[in-house]
Amino acid sequence: MTQHTHTPHPPVLVRRRPGLQSVPTQQDLIVPKPGTITLEQETISVARAQEAAEHQARVELIQRLGVPTGPDDLMDQFADHLAEKTGMLYGFVNIFLGVQTFVGLHNPSPDSGHLILGRSMSRDHGWCPAVVKRKRALPLPDVHASPRFSGNAVVDAVGIRSYFGVPLIFEGIVLGTVCTIDPEARPRTDARRLLGVVKDEGAEVLDALTSGAATR
């Protein structure tokens, strides 16, 4: 009896065509595929592009007007007057650049026991970023009365309870803010007067900045 040797057949390789592994379902059709942009991502992208455009316009206007981008004696005087008129510990003329830049600054006296602030702060801290974004004044006689504004790095670091700020707007562009802060809350009945003082001081500051008086 002759014994036959069985030669195995080579394996058959089945190649799958890309994208045809399964029939797409309705759910597959509505789930964003890699590389696509969702509505939420598009909204964020548009917001960032708008913010970048506003920042560039601000920088160009600051350069054209010759607005100070560092400590300025006249702006410091405005900050002093603001703190004196409102009775609050801190006063600021804040120019919005890569960081918040306090070209005008009033601190409490060194022996007061209160924190002495520097000339700059992150653009994410404090309440001035909200003023710049909304292009409207923001009175906060007690920051803890508003959950939206209660959680803040400045509250934790400096212990601030009250804030009054107004935007500095020229040619439709926000250059920065004029504001005042204090570790004590203020009565709501006094909020209108305090905001009025800050608005009046802001108008004088804007006039000085746009006329070039601050750098003379």
C-alpha positions as CSV (number, residue, x, y, z in Angstrom):
1,M,0.0,0.0,0.0
2,T,1.4,3.3,-1.1
3,Q,1.5,6.0,1.6
4,H,0.7,9.5,0.3
5,T,2.3,12.5,1.9
6,H,-0.3,15.3,2.6
7,T,1.0,18.7,1.6
8,P,-0.9,21.4,3.5
9,H,-2.3,24.3,1.5
10,P,-0.9,27.7,2.2
11,P,-3.2,29.9,4.3
12,V,-5.5,32.2,2.5
13,L,-5.0,35.8,3.5
14,V,-8.2,37.8,3.6
15,R,-7.6,41.5,3.2
16,R,-10.2,43.8,4.6
17,R,-11.0,46.9,2.6
18,P,-10.6,50.1,4.7
19,G,-13.9,51.4,5.9
20,L,-15.9,48.3,5.1
21,Q,-15.5,46.3,8.3
22,S,-19.1,46.8,9.2
23,V,-22.2,48.6,7.9
24,P,-22.5,52.0,9.6
25,T,-25.5,52.4,11.8
26,Q,-27.5,55.6,12.2
27,Q,-25.5,56.3,15.4
28,D,-22.2,56.0,13.5
29,L,-23.5,58.6,11.1
30,I,-24.1,61.2,13.7
31,V,-20.9,60.6,15.8
32,P,-18.1,63.0,14.7
33,K,-15.3,61.2,13.0
34,P,-11.6,62.1,13.7
35,G,-10.7,65.3,12.1
36,T,-14.1,66.9,12.1
37,I,-15.1,69.9,14.3
38,T,-18.1,69.8,16.6
39,L,-20.3,72.8,17.1
40,E,-18.9,73.2,20.6
41,Q,-15.3,73.1,19.3
42,E,-16.2,75.6,16.6
43,T,-17.8,77.9,19.1
44,I,-14.7,77.8,21.3
45,S,-12.5,78.4,18.2
46,V,-14.5,81.4,17.1
47,A,-14.4,82.8,20.7
48,R,-10.6,82.4,20.8
49,A,-10.1,84.0,17.4
50,Q,-12.3,86.9,18.4
51,E,-10.4,87.3,21.7
52,A,-7.1,87.2,19.8
53,A,-8.3,89.8,17.3
54,E,-9.5,92.1,20.1
55,H,-6.1,91.7,21.9
56,Q,-4.2,92.6,18.7
57,A,-6.4,95.7,18.1
58,R,-5.8,96.7,21.7
59,V,-2.1,96.4,21.4
60,E,-2.1,98.5,18.2
61,L,-4.2,101.2,19.8
62,I,-2.0,101.3,22.9
63,Q,1.0,101.8,20.7
64,R,-0.6,104.4,18.5
65,L,-1.8,106.5,21.5
66,G,1.4,106.1,23.4
67,V,-0.4,104.6,26.4
68,P,2.1,103.7,29.2
69,T,2.8,100.1,29.6
70,G,4.7,100.4,32.9
71,P,4.5,102.4,36.1
72,D,3.4,106.0,35.4
73,D,3.4,108.9,37.9
74,L,0.2,110.4,36.7
75,M,-1.6,107.1,36.7
76,D,-0.4,106.5,40.2
77,Q,-1.9,109.8,41.2
78,F,-5.2,108.8,39.7
79,A,-5.0,105.5,41.7
80,D,-4.3,107.4,44.9
81,H,-7.3,109.7,44.3
82,L,-9.5,106.7,43.6
83,A,-8.6,105.0,46.8
84,E,-9.0,108.2,48.8
85,K,-12.4,109.1,47.3
86,T,-13.8,105.7,47.8
87,G,-12.2,104.9,51.1
88,M,-10.9,101.6,49.8
89,L,-7.5,100.2,50.4
90,Y,-6.4,99.6,46.8
91,G,-6.7,101.6,43.6
92,F,-5.7,100.6,40.0
93,V,-5.3,101.8,36.5
94,N,-5.1,98.5,34.7
95,I,-3.9,98.2,31.1
96,F,-4.7,94.8,29.6
97,L,-1.7,93.4,27.8
98,G,-0.2,89.8,28.0
99,V,-0.9,90.3,31.7
100,Q,-2.9,92.8,33.7
101,T,-0.5,95.7,34.0
102,F,-1.1,98.2,36.8
103,V,0.3,101.4,35.3
104,G,-1.4,103.2,38.2
105,L,-1.3,101.6,41.6
106,H,-2.3,102.5,45.1
107,N,-1.3,100.2,47.9
108,P,-2.0,100.5,51.7
109,S,0.9,101.8,53.7
110,P,3.6,99.2,54.3
111,D,2.9,99.1,58.1
112,S,-0.9,98.6,57.7
113,G,-0.6,94.8,57.9
114,H,-2.3,94.4,54.6
115,L,-0.7,92.7,51.5
116,I,1.3,95.0,49.2
117,L,0.5,94.2,45.6
118,G,2.9,94.2,42.6
119,R,2.4,95.8,39.2
120,S,1.0,92.8,37.3
121,M,-1.4,89.9,37.6
122,S,-2.5,87.0,35.4
123,R,-5.3,87.8,33.0
124,D,-7.3,85.0,34.6
125,H,-7.4,86.5,38.1
126,G,-9.5,89.2,39.7
127,W,-12.7,90.7,38.3
128,C,-11.2,93.1,35.7
129,P,-11.2,90.3,33.0
130,A,-15.0,90.2,33.3
131,V,-15.2,94.0,32.9
132,V,-13.1,93.8,29.8
133,K,-15.2,91.0,28.3
134,R,-18.6,92.5,29.0
135,K,-17.4,96.1,28.3
136,R,-19.5,97.3,31.2
137,A,-19.0,98.5,34.8
138,L,-19.0,95.8,37.5
139,P,-20.1,96.8,41.0
140,L,-19.5,94.1,43.7
141,P,-20.2,95.6,47.1
142,D,-19.8,92.0,48.5
143,V,-18.2,89.5,46.1
144,H,-19.7,86.6,48.1
145,A,-23.2,87.8,47.4
146,S,-22.7,86.7,43.8
147,P,-21.7,83.0,43.3
148,R,-20.4,83.8,39.8
149,F,-17.8,86.2,41.2
150,S,-17.2,84.7,44.7
151,G,-14.7,82.1,43.7
152,N,-11.6,84.0,42.8
153,A,-7.8,83.8,43.3
154,V,-7.8,87.4,44.6
155,V,-10.4,86.5,47.2
156,D,-8.1,83.7,48.5
157,A,-4.8,85.5,48.2
158,V,-5.7,89.0,49.3
159,G,-9.0,88.4,51.1
160,I,-10.9,90.9,49.0
161,R,-14.6,91.4,49.7
162,S,-15.6,94.4,47.5
163,Y,-14.8,95.4,44.0
164,F,-15.8,98.3,41.8
165,G,-14.5,98.5,38.2
166,V,-15.2,100.3,34.9
167,P,-13.8,99.7,31.4
168,L,-11.6,102.2,29.6
169,I,-13.1,102.2,26.1
170,F,-11.7,104.2,23.2
171,E,-12.8,103.8,19.6
172,G,-14.8,100.7,20.7
173,I,-11.7,99.0,22.0
174,V,-11.2,98.2,25.7
175,L,-7.7,99.4,26.8
176,G,-8.1,98.2,30.4
177,T,-10.0,99.2,33.5
178,V,-10.0,101.5,36.5
179,C,-10.9,99.7,39.7
180,T,-10.8,99.6,43.4
181,I,-10.8,96.7,45.9
182,D,-11.1,96.3,49.6
183,P,-11.1,93.5,52.2
184,E,-14.3,94.9,53.7
185,A,-17.7,94.4,52.1
186,R,-19.6,97.6,51.3
187,P,-23.3,98.3,52.0
188,R,-25.5,97.9,48.9
189,T,-27.0,101.3,49.7
190,D,-23.6,102.8,49.1
191,A,-22.8,100.9,45.9
192,R,-24.3,103.5,43.5
193,R,-22.2,106.3,45.0
194,L,-19.0,104.2,44.9
195,L,-19.5,103.2,41.3
196,G,-20.2,106.8,40.4
197,V,-16.8,107.8,41.9
198,V,-15.0,105.1,39.9
199,K,-16.8,106.1,36.7
200,D,-15.8,109.7,37.1
201,E,-12.2,108.8,37.8
202,G,-12.2,106.4,34.9
203,A,-13.4,109.2,32.5
204,E,-10.5,111.4,33.7
205,V,-8.0,108.5,33.3
206,L,-9.3,107.8,29.7
207,D,-8.9,111.4,28.8
208,A,-5.3,111.5,30.1
209,L,-4.4,108.3,28.3
210,T,-5.9,109.2,24.9
211,S,-4.4,112.7,25.0
212,G,-0.9,111.4,25.7
213,A,-0.8,113.3,29.0
214,A,0.3,110.2,31.0
215,T,3.7,110.0,29.3
216,R,4.6,113.6,29.5
